[in-house]
Amino acid sequence: MVSTWLIASLAASSLVGLGAAVPRAACASQGVFFDADEVIEGRYYIVSDQRGNDAAREMSLFLDAAFPQFEDLLRARPKIKAGRLRVDLVNGPRAWKERLRSLGIDPRQIEGGGHYDAATETVLVRAQATGYMTRVQLLRACLRQFHHLSKAKNEGLLGHWFVVGLSEVVSMHRWNGARLEVGAKLALSAIDLPAMALDSLRRRPLTTEQFRDHLLRSGPMAWTLTSFLMVGEDGKHRKRFQKLALGHRGSMLDGEQLSRSLGSPADIGARIETWLRSVQLPLEVLSGDFEDRVQGQLTGTGTYSVPAIASPRAKVHRLSCTVDVADGQGAGLVLDYESPYSLTYFMVADGRLWSFVVRRGKHEAIDCFRQPRAMGGKIEFEAIRADGRVEVYVNGGSVGSLESSSDRLALIVQRGQATFTDVEWE
């Protein structure tokens, strides 16, 4: 069982089975589906997806795994008029605008790629550039749908700061295609809410005057305050927050009232910032698609033009990992980093170990070594920085060193998809 970080009351994760494709005629009561949609009926959701059958089935699995975790978090269950909750996924900006208009919504009024329409009780999500980003939009919108339909008192709370906060909390997730964990303590995320919130507080410290609902509704700040109330300061605020956000007759305190209830207005911002610094993610995504799919495993998906790069947030002099590189893939370590378009890296690809320098986005091979003997089909990398150079070890043996002026060492996937395990640094 994988424990969650923020949602202590959740069943740790959900494992679900496949949903079934549904004849379009059987879905008439669920609303209008476009001809290009693939429709899958799962246990709790009916999902239409313009991207095809495989995508629709995965999203059905994903949402059916999310439903019981939403239920555990909110301690309630939606009252569903049509038997299952309705979710539509569309592909591309034109289809997004058309679908919004079909629901009577002006696309200019909708920010981001996900929306819950209370009038039709429908979630609408636009497919994003990566699977992780699409799932984030789904979790955000579906949590608001679930919350809105669970209790009569929730009908007027759709845009309230703590509903936004709860949707951001569950958006931090792990998904490996079968098992879902929401509210997870991630090693990294393409949407780094803790880092975004800390940057915001550095520019504008949080004082009583900033506890205005319209300011707290920003995703990073809503996540911060909601998370702080759930687990910060040894959980001493959790009961108050549960009464506020989850109780059947809970108070609807606004941001200013809440800040006064937390204690001295002079130090509440400093206390929140101190907690926020303690929950920063240890790794940051510098480029491309990196995802924490399973605890202890990081998966990157990169291309020649947009490599996936992730680095420890702190300055390090040593980085080691094990990487599983299949045929047609290329992955390794970055030794000198300025940007995704200016770096030096080692990687295993095409049965060989290569080193590349990238300047202004152009890759140049600077050396090629013999293929290292794999251990159990996997390659062990280690990079150690000392005296302006980085020494590289593969499967325990040194393969050479390069000059480096950067203070970063990083993981890289330059081609295809690769999974890193045993990632350590100091």
N, C-alpha and C positions, 0 to 999 in steps of 0.2 A: 504494500500500500504506500502510495506517495502522498505525503502530507502537504496540505496547502499552507501558505505563509500568512495571508491576510484573513482568510475565511476559516477560522478555527473550527466552526461548527459544521463545515461541509464533510460529507462522505468524501474520502480523499480523491477519488477519481471515478470515472464512469467508463465501463466497457460495454459496447452495444453491438447489436447485430444489424444485418442489412435490412433496409426498407424495400418496399416493392414499388415498381412502376405502376402508375394508376391510369386507366383509360380516361381520356379527356372528358368524356361525357359524364363520368362519375364525379368529376370535380366541379361541375357547373355551379353547385351551391357555394363553392369556396371563392368564387369571383371569376373575373375574366382572365384567361391565359392566352398569350399570343401563340401563333402557330409554331414559332421556332422554339418554344419552351419545351424542355424535358420536365415532366412532373413526376415526383416521387412522394409517396405517402409513407411516412414513418410512424413511429409509435405516438409521437406528440405533435409533429409538424407535417404539413404538406408543403413541399418545396418545389418551386418552379425555377429552372435554371436554363438560360439561353446557351450556356457553354456545352451542353450535351449531357448524355446519360451518366458518364463516369463522374463528372463534376457534381451533378445533382445527387447521385448516390452518396458521395463523400459528404456533402453538406447535410444531407438527411441524417447520416450517421453522427456527424458532428453535433448537430442541434439536439438530437435525441439523447446524446451524452450530456449536453449542457442542461437540459430541462430539470433533472433531479437535483443538480447542484444549485440551480436558481431556487428551487423549492426549499432546499436546506438553508440557503442564505436568507431568503425573505420570509421563511416560515409561513408560507401560504401557497395556494395553488390557483391558477387562473380559472375564471369561469368562461369556458369556451363555447360560443354559440354554435359554431359549425363543426364541432367535434375535434378539430385540430387547429393549431395556430398556423397562420398563413405567412409564408416567406417567399418573396420573389427576388431572384438574382438576375441582373441584366448585364449585358456585355457591351461596353462602349458608351461614350458620352451621348450619342444620338439616341440610343435605346433608353438610356437613363432619363433623358428629358421627356421622351415619348411616354414612358411608363408613369412618370410623375404626373404628366398632364392627364393621362387616362384615369388617374385618381382625383383629378380636380385640383392638383397642386401646382403652383407656379414654381418652376425649377430655380428661378432667381432667389427664392426665399429659403432654399435648402443649402446648407453648408456641408462639405464633406461628402463621403460616398455611402452614407447609410441614413435611413430615415424610418421612423415609426409613425404611421398615419393612424391616429386614434379613431377617426371617423369610420374607416373601413377595417380597423384592427389588423392592419397589414404592415409587415416589415418589408421595406424595399432597400436593396443593397446593390451598388454597382461594383462589379468585379474589379479588383485592384491589380497592381503590377505583380504582386506576389501572393501566394496562398496565405501567408501569415497576415498580410495587410487586409485581405478579404475577410478572413475569420475575425480579425479585430473589429471590423465594421459590423459583422453579423452579431457578435457578442454584445456590443454596445447597444445596437438597436433592439435585439431580442430581449435583453434585460429590461429595457424600458417598456417593451410590450408586455412582458411577464408581470412587471410591477404594476403597470396601469390596470391590467385585467384581474389582478388578484384580490383587491379590496376596494370597496366603494370610496373610501376616503382618498384613495390614490389618484382618482380621476383628475384632480386639480393640481397634481404634483409633477407632471411630465417634465417641465423644465427646471424643477427645483434643484438646488446645488447638490443635495445628497443623492438624488436619483442619478444625476450626471456622474457623481463620484462613484456610486455603486457600479454603474456601467463601465467606468474606467477600471475599477478594481478587477472585475471579471474578465476584462479584455486582455489582461496579462495572463497568458495561458500556454500550456504545452499540449500538443496534439501530434500523435504519431500515426494517425490513420485509423486507430481503433480505440485508443484510450485518451481521455481528455482530463486535464487538470486546470481549473480556472482559479484566479487569485493566486497564481503560483509565484514563488520566489525564484525569479529567473536569473541565469548567469548573464544574459544579454537580451536586448530587444531592439528591433528596428524602430519602434516607437518607445523611446526611453523616457517614460514619464517622470521618474525620480530626477534625472539629470535636467530635464526641461523645467521642472518645478524649481529646482535649486538655482538654475540660471535666472529664472524670473525673480526669485527672492533676493538674489544678489543685486539685481537692478532696481528692485522696488521692495524693500523690507515689508513684511506683513505686520501691520499694526491694526488697532481697532478700527481705524478709519477705512482700512482696506477690506474689512469684513462686510462687503456689500454683495448681495446675491448675484448681481451681474458680473462681478469680478470673480467670484467663487465658481461660477459656471464654466470657466475655462477648464479644458480637460485636465491638464497637469495640476492645477490648483484644487480642483474638485477631488481628484485622486488623492492628493496630499492630505487634505483635511479629513476626508472620509477614512483613509487608511490610519491616520494619526488617532482618530477617535476610536477605531476598532482595535488597534494593537499598541498604540504608542503609550509611553510612560507606564509600562507593565499592565496595560489594559484597564487602567482605572476609569477611563471615559466610556468604556464599551456599553455598560448598561444604559447610560444616558442616551448614547447614540441609538441603541436598539429601540428604546422607547420612542425616540424622535422619528426614526426612519422606518421602523418595522412594526410598531405596535398598532393594534386595530384602532385605537383612539389616541394615538401618539400626538404629541404637540407638533405644531408646524412652525417651530422657532425659525426666525430669519437669521441671517448671518451675524448681525450685530448682537442680537439676543444670545445667540450661541456663544460668541466670543466672551461676553460678560459672564456667562455661566461657567466658563472654563477656569476662571480665576482672574488674576491681576492683568488688566489690559496691557500694562507696560511690558510684561515679559512673555505673553503668549506667543508672539511672533518668533521670539528667540528660541522658545522651547520647541516650537514646531520645526524651525530650521535645524536645531541640534538633532532632533529625531531624523529629519530628512537626510542629513549628512550620513547618518548611520545605516541607511537603507539604500545607498547608491548601488547600482548594479556593478559587479566587479569587472565586466568586460563591456566594451562599446563597439558598435558596428560602424566601421569607417566607410564602407562601400558595399554595394550589392546586397545580396540576400543571405543573411545568416540567421539561424533560428535555433533556439533551445527546445528541441522536440521531446527529448527524453532526459530525465535527470542524469547528469554525467556525460551527456553526448551533445555535441554541437554540430549542426549540419549547415554547410554552406553550398550555395548554388551560384556559380559565376560563369562569366564568359570572357573572351579575349578582350573585349572593349569595356566590360563592366565586371571586374573581378569581385568576388566576395572577400572582404577583409574585416577581421575583428581583432581587437587588441586589448590587453589589460588596461584598465583606466589609469592605474598608477605607473610611474616610471619603473622599469624592471631591468635587471642585468642578465636574467636567465628566463627562457621560455622553453618548455618541453611538451610534447604531445605524442599520441599515437594516431595515425591517420590511415584510413582504409580507402585506398585508391584503386578503382576498377579500371579495366581497359577503356580508353577514350577519355579518361578524366585526368586532371592535373591539379595537385594540391601540395602545399608545403608551408614554409615560414617566410615572412617578410623580415629582412635584416636591417634595412635602411628605408625610412618612410618620411616623405614630405606630404604627399597627397596620392590619391589613386592614380594619378598621371605622372608621378615622379617617385619611384621607389626601386629597391633592389630586393630580389627574392630567390630562394631555392625552391624547387618543387620536383616531385616525382611525376613523370608523364611518359607515356609511350615506352615503358620498360627501361627508362633511363632517369638519371638525376641531372637536372639542369639548373643553371643559374642565369637569371635575366636581370638586366637593367632597363628601366622604363623612364623615358624622358619625353615630356610633352605628349604622353599617351602612346609613344612608339616603343615597342618591345624589341630588345636586342639580346640574343643569347651570348653570354660572355664566357661560358665554359660548359662542358658536358662531361659527366663522370660515369663510371661504370654503374650498372644497376645494382643497388645494394641488395644483399640477401634479405628477403623478407622474413619476419618472425610471425608465424601463424597467419600468413597472408596479409599482414599489416606492417606499416613502416613506422619506426620510432624516430622522431626528430627531436633535436635539442640544439638551442642556440645560446651561446654564452658571450656576453659583451665584456671586454676589458681593454683598456688602453687604446681606445679609438678603433678597435677592430671587433668583429663578431666571428667566433669560431663555430662551425656547424658540425654536428655529430649525427650520423645516421646509423640506426641499429647499434649504437654504442661505439662506433668508430668515427674518428675525425675524417672529414672529406675536404677540409680547407677552410679558409677564412677570407673575409672581405673588410675593407675599411667602411666605417659607418659613423656619420656625424649626428644621426637621429637618436632620440631617447626612447624610441618605440621598437618593440618586437611584436610581431603579429602573425595570426593565422591567415592563410590565403587559399582560395579555390579559384583557379584561373580558367578552368574548363570543366563543365558538367557539375556533378554533385558529389561531395565527399563528406564523410563523418569523422569528427575528431573526438577522441576520448583521452582520459588521463591528462587533461590540460592542467599544467602547473607552472607557476612563475614565482620569482622572488626578486 
